[in-house]
Amino acid sequence: MAMITDKQALAIGVAAIVGAGLMYWQYRRIAGGAEEVITSVKDVAGDVVTAINPASTENILYSGISKAGAAMTGDNDWNLGGAIYDGVDWVRGIWGDSDSDRLEELESEYQRQRAAGVYETVGVLANKRTTIINGG
C-alpha cells in the first residue's frame, strides 16, 4: 500500500482550501444574484399592485383616462375624479342643490346680515361656507 508523501498531502490540502474558497465564492455570487432577483420581483409586484389598485390615482384605468381627458380638453390638471365631481354637481344644480348654489345662498345671506348689522351669525355663516368648500 502506498503512502502519501508530505508534498502530496500539502498539494491536497491546498487544493481543498482553494476548492472550498471557490465554492464559497460561487455560493455568495449566487446568493447575491438571488437577492437581486427577489428585490426585482418585489419591485415588479409593487408596481403591479399599484397599477391595479382601484383606490390609487396611479392605477392604469384612472391615469389612462386622466391623460386622455387632459389631452382632449387641453387642461393638464384634468382628472377623472374632478370630472365625476363636476358631473354630479352639475346634475344636482338642475334642481338647485349644487355646491355653487348653496355658496350663492350663503353669500347672499351673509351680505343681508352684514347690511342689517347682525354680526353674531357672520362667523357661523363663514364656518358653513368653509364646510361646503371643503366638501362637507
C-alpha positions as CSV (number, residue, x, y, z in Angstrom):
1,M,0.0,0.0,0.0
2,A,1.3,3.4,-1.0
3,M,1.7,6.1,1.5
4,I,1.1,9.8,0.8
5,T,4.2,11.9,0.9
6,D,4.3,15.3,2.6
7,K,4.3,17.1,-0.8
8,Q,1.2,15.2,-1.9
9,A,-0.5,16.0,1.4
10,L,0.3,19.7,1.1
11,A,-1.0,19.7,-2.6
12,I,-4.2,18.0,-1.5
13,G,-4.6,20.5,1.4
14,V,-4.0,23.5,-0.9
15,A,-6.4,22.1,-3.5
16,A,-9.1,21.5,-0.8
17,I,-8.7,25.1,0.6
18,V,-8.8,26.6,-2.9
19,G,-11.8,24.4,-3.8
20,A,-13.6,25.4,-0.6
21,G,-12.9,29.1,-1.4
22,L,-14.2,28.8,-4.9
23,M,-17.3,27.0,-3.7
24,Y,-17.9,29.8,-1.1
25,W,-17.3,32.5,-3.7
26,Q,-19.7,30.8,-6.1
27,Y,-22.3,30.5,-3.3
28,R,-22.0,34.2,-2.4
29,R,-22.3,35.1,-6.1
30,I,-25.5,33.0,-6.5
31,A,-26.9,34.2,-3.2
32,G,-26.3,37.8,-4.2
33,G,-27.9,37.2,-7.5
34,A,-30.9,35.7,-5.8
35,E,-31.2,38.7,-3.5
36,E,-31.3,40.9,-6.6
37,V,-33.9,38.7,-8.2
38,I,-36.0,38.8,-5.0
39,T,-35.7,42.6,-4.9
40,S,-36.7,42.9,-8.6
41,V,-39.7,40.6,-8.1
42,K,-40.8,42.7,-5.1
43,D,-40.4,45.9,-7.1
44,V,-42.4,44.5,-10.0
45,A,-45.1,43.1,-7.7
46,G,-45.4,46.6,-6.0
47,D,-45.8,48.2,-9.5
48,V,-48.5,45.7,-10.4
49,V,-50.4,46.2,-7.2
50,T,-50.3,50.0,-7.7
51,A,-51.4,49.6,-11.3
52,I,-54.5,47.6,-10.4
53,N,-55.3,49.1,-7.0
54,P,-58.8,50.8,-7.5
55,A,-58.1,53.2,-4.7
56,S,-54.9,54.6,-6.2
57,T,-54.8,57.6,-8.5
58,E,-51.8,55.8,-10.2
59,N,-53.8,52.8,-11.4
60,I,-53.9,52.1,-15.1
61,L,-57.5,53.0,-15.8
62,Y,-57.6,56.2,-13.8
63,S,-54.3,57.5,-15.0
64,G,-55.1,56.5,-18.6
65,I,-58.5,58.2,-18.6
66,S,-57.0,61.3,-16.9
67,K,-54.2,61.6,-19.5
68,A,-56.7,61.1,-22.3
69,G,-59.1,63.7,-20.8
70,A,-56.2,66.2,-20.3
71,A,-55.2,65.7,-23.9
72,M,-58.8,66.2,-25.2
73,T,-59.6,69.2,-23.0
74,G,-56.1,70.9,-23.1
75,D,-56.3,71.2,-19.3
76,N,-53.2,69.5,-17.8
77,D,-54.9,69.4,-14.4
78,W,-58.0,67.5,-15.7
79,N,-58.6,64.2,-13.9
80,L,-61.3,61.6,-13.7
81,G,-62.3,62.3,-10.1
82,G,-62.7,66.0,-10.8
83,A,-64.8,65.3,-13.8
84,I,-67.1,62.9,-11.9
85,Y,-67.5,65.6,-9.2
86,D,-68.3,68.3,-11.7
87,G,-70.8,66.0,-13.4
88,V,-72.6,65.1,-10.2
89,D,-72.6,68.8,-9.1
90,W,-74.0,69.8,-12.5
91,V,-76.8,67.3,-12.2
92,R,-77.6,68.4,-8.7
93,G,-77.6,72.0,-10.0
94,I,-80.5,71.2,-12.2
95,W,-82.6,71.0,-9.0
96,G,-80.8,73.9,-7.4
97,D,-78.8,71.8,-5.0
98,S,-75.3,72.2,-6.3
99,D,-72.4,73.4,-4.1
100,S,-72.2,76.6,-6.1
101,D,-76.0,77.2,-5.5
102,R,-75.5,76.7,-1.7
103,L,-72.5,79.0,-1.7
104,E,-74.5,81.7,-3.5
105,E,-77.3,81.3,-0.9
106,L,-74.8,81.6,1.9
107,E,-73.1,84.7,0.3
108,S,-76.5,86.4,-0.1
109,E,-77.4,85.6,3.5
110,Y,-74.1,86.9,4.7
111,Q,-74.5,90.1,2.7
112,R,-78.1,90.6,4.0
113,Q,-77.0,90.1,7.6
114,R,-74.0,92.3,7.2
115,A,-76.2,95.1,5.8
116,A,-78.6,94.6,8.7
117,G,-75.7,94.9,11.2
118,V,-76.2,91.4,12.6
119,Y,-72.6,90.3,13.2
120,E,-73.0,87.4,15.6
121,T,-74.1,84.9,12.9
122,V,-71.4,86.0,10.4
123,G,-68.9,83.6,11.9
124,V,-71.5,80.8,11.7
125,L,-72.1,81.5,8.1
126,A,-68.3,81.7,7.4
127,N,-67.9,78.3,9.0
128,K,-70.8,76.9,6.9
129,R,-69.2,78.3,3.8
130,T,-65.8,76.8,4.7
131,T,-67.5,73.4,5.3
132,I,-69.2,73.5,1.9
133,I,-66.0,74.5,0.1
134,N,-64.1,71.7,1.9
135,G,-66.7,69.2,0.8
136,G,-68.8,68.8,4.0
